[in-house]
Amino acid sequence: MITVTNLTVAYGDLVAVADVSLRVPPGYVLAVSGPSGAGKSSLLWAIAGAVSAKSGSVEVDGLEIVDRPRAAAHGVVLIPQGNGLARVLTARENLSMPLLAERKLPSDDQDRDEALESIDDIIAKALSDVGLEDSGDHLVEELSGGEQQRVAVARGLAQRGKVILADESTSELDSTNRERVLALLRDEADRGAAVIIATHDPSVAAGADGHALMDEGHLSWERRL
Ligand SMILES: Nc1ncnc2c1ncn2[C@@H]1O[C@H](COP(=O)(O)OP(=O)(O)OP(=O)(O)O)[C@@H](O)[C@H]1O
């Protein structure tokens, strides 16, 4: 459960998120739309622990989110706008980094090999789910914008979070891949994650369980969860 209570995020004097409250239970997909600069990314960053609240709070399953490392360890996955991939690493390496960071590999050689094989399996499935099973060894900078976006989605899915925050994750995709990614995000909700999608696309918002609008940091409801 994502619980945002009277959250305000500010950059100096600029208030990006103004006294926002919302709840997203496990199993639900919330779409957040609104004009450029409305505060959608800032709301997602605050839920991910990547920016601090000026006032108010964010909780995930009762744990207050105070910084990114603890949020990530608690299963809060952010698929950032602009992908956030390391361009000089391969797609597979980009997927492996958060998985390796969150696990302590066993010291025993055989146990370690098994753990690494299981990570390889998770990565192969995530890349296959986004239709990039043959692109794992490509450098990110060799991939198209839409392929990079799908790698970023695969990286998010591979982490099997309890919260998935997808920031404009379909903006560069053709309709087939947009439907594919939306179905994958729906699968995440069906497995028990709470999902928030920031989007400019009305068709993405229409497919969500609820739809919130942001404008100048304020949130209102188009369709409640
Ligand atoms: N790191 C930052 N420092 C200062 N101002 C920022 C920072 N990040 C965002 N802003 C400002 O905060 C406001 C909200 O930005 P935000 O990126 O959250 O909006 P958005 O709704 O996601 O926009 P878009 O749809 O264009 O991605 C904007 O005025 C933006 O310029």
The ligand as a MOL file (V3000), in Angstrom:
LIG
                    3D

  0  0  0     0  0            999 V3000
M  V30 BEGIN CTAB
M  V30 COUNTS 31 33 0 0 0
M  V30 BEGIN ATOM
M  V30 1 N 15.6890 19.2370 -9.6470 0
M  V30 2 C 14.8920 20.2900 -9.8270 0
M  V30 3 N 15.2760 21.5230 -9.4340 0
M  V30 4 C 14.4650 22.5900 -9.5880 0
M  V30 5 N 13.2390 22.5410 -10.1610 0
M  V30 6 C 12.8110 21.3270 -10.5740 0
M  V30 7 C 13.6070 20.1560 -10.4300 0
M  V30 8 N 12.9180 19.1140 -10.9390 0
M  V30 9 C 11.7360 19.6090 -11.3640 0
M  V30 10 N 11.6870 20.9340 -11.1570 0
M  V30 11 C 10.5520 21.8040 -11.4450 0
M  V30 12 O 9.4370 21.3050 -10.7170 0
M  V30 13 C 8.2340 21.4350 -11.4870 0
M  V30 14 C 7.5890 20.0770 -11.6370 0
M  V30 15 O 8.4330 19.2750 -12.4650 0
M  V30 16 P 8.1200 17.7300 -12.7550 0
M  V30 17 O 9.2520 17.2000 -13.5640 0
M  V30 18 O 7.7970 17.0700 -11.4710 0
M  V30 19 O 6.8010 17.8650 -13.6460 0
M  V30 20 P 6.1240 16.8010 -14.6260 0
M  V30 21 O 4.6480 16.9500 -14.4390 0
M  V30 22 O 6.7100 15.4570 -14.4160 0
M  V30 23 O 6.5350 17.3580 -16.0590 0
M  V30 24 P 6.7710 16.5450 -17.4580 0
M  V30 25 O 5.4140 16.0560 -17.8730 0
M  V30 26 O 7.3080 17.6120 -18.3680 0
M  V30 27 O 7.7340 15.4590 -17.1620 0
M  V30 28 C 8.6400 22.0810 -12.8140 0
M  V30 29 O 8.4220 23.4710 -12.7160 0
M  V30 30 C 10.1270 21.7680 -12.9100 0
M  V30 31 O 10.7960 22.7590 -13.6620 0
M  V30 END ATOM
M  V30 BEGIN BOND
M  V30 1 1 1 2
M  V30 2 1 2 3
M  V30 3 2 2 7
M  V30 4 2 3 4
M  V30 5 1 4 5
M  V30 6 2 5 6
M  V30 7 1 6 7
M  V30 8 1 6 10
M  V30 9 1 7 8
M  V30 10 2 8 9
M  V30 11 1 9 10
M  V30 12 1 10 11
M  V30 13 1 11 12
M  V30 14 1 11 30
M  V30 15 1 12 13
M  V30 16 1 13 14
M  V30 17 1 13 28
M  V30 18 1 14 15
M  V30 19 1 15 16
M  V30 20 2 16 17
M  V30 21 1 16 18
M  V30 22 1 16 19
M  V30 23 1 19 20
M  V30 24 2 20 21
M  V30 25 1 20 22
M  V30 26 1 20 23
M  V30 27 1 23 24
M  V30 28 2 24 25
M  V30 29 1 24 26
M  V30 30 1 24 27
M  V30 31 1 28 29
M  V30 32 1 28 30
M  V30 33 1 30 31
M  V30 END BOND
M  V30 END CTAB
M  END
